[in-house]
Amino acid sequence: MSEISAEQVAHLANLARIDLSPEEIESLTSELGQIVEAVAKVQEVAGPDVPATSHPLPLTNVFRSDEVRPSLTVDQALSGAPARDGDRFTVATILDEDPGSFEGVGE
């Protein structure tokens, strides 16, 4: 079995401020033990001649080029909005502050 104990799981949960029941601690102890064992098996196979990788296939650039494409006009984008203010969506206020009165910003 693994080297992970229920006491270690409880300690980590306490450090992370996660309240776990005894059943959850027992379950996580087993699951974390299985993860540690799986990692140990991988480490056995990966010798010094096997380079560390973050992806199984070599990738050079996974991003597409940034191209201008046709998109919605402002009126099309706002056509389904319940409320709008000019070229902007209008949403309910969630703070009791004036959005333009952030003291100290930009000073």
N, C-alpha and C positions, 0 to 999 in steps of 0.2 A: 504494500500500500504506500501511499505518499507520505511525505514529511510534513504535510499541513495538518495542524491540529485545530480542534474546535476553539481552543483558547486563543490561537493566533487569529482565527477568523473573527472572533468576538473583539479582540484587541483592534484589528484593522477597522472593523465596523465602528468601534468607539472613536477611533482617530478620524474617521470620515464623517462622524456624527450621523450614523445610520442606525436606527433602532431595529434590531433584528430579533425575531422570536427564536426560542430554542430550536424549533423545527427548521427555520430558515438557516440558522447557523449550521445545523447538521447537514442540510441539503447542500449549502455552499461549501462546506468542508469537503464533501464528496466530490462535487463538481470541480473545485479548485485543485483537488488532488489528481483528478483525471487530466486536467490541463497541464499540471506540472509533469506528470508521467509522459504525456504526449510530447511535450517540449524536450524532455530528456531523450526520448527515442529519436527525435529529429537531430539532436546534438550528437548522438552516437553515429548517425549516418554521415553527417556533415563533417568531413575531415578537413585538414589544413589546406588541401588542394581544391576545395570547393569554396568559391568566393561567396561572400554574403550578398544577398540580393533582397530587394524590396518588392520585386515583381518577377514572376516566373519567365516572362519573355523580355528580351532586351527592347527598351523603348528609348527613342531619341527625343521625340516631341509629340505629346499627346494632344496638343492644342491645335485647333483649326485656325486658319488665317482670319484676321479680322476684316470682314468685307461688309460694305454697305449694302443692305438689301431693302427692298420695298417693305414698308410696314404701315401700321395704322396711322391715320391722321389724328390730330388732337380731337376733332369732333367725333370720329369713329371710336376712339378709345374711351371717351367720356359719354358716349350715347347711352350706355346702360347704367350710368351712375345715378344714384338716388338724388344727389345734390352736387352742384359744382359751383365754383367761384372763378369765373373766367376760364382759364386753361388748367384749372386744378380741381382735384376731387375735394369735396367738403366732407369732413368727418366730425364726429362728436368730440367735444372738448373732454380731455381726461385729466388735465392738470388745471389748477386754479391760477396759472401764471400767464402773463402776456408773453407769447413766444418771442417777441422782439426785445424782451427786457432781461437778458441774461447778464447780470452784473459780473464784471471782470473778464468777460469774453472779449478777446481781441485787444486787451489792454497790455 
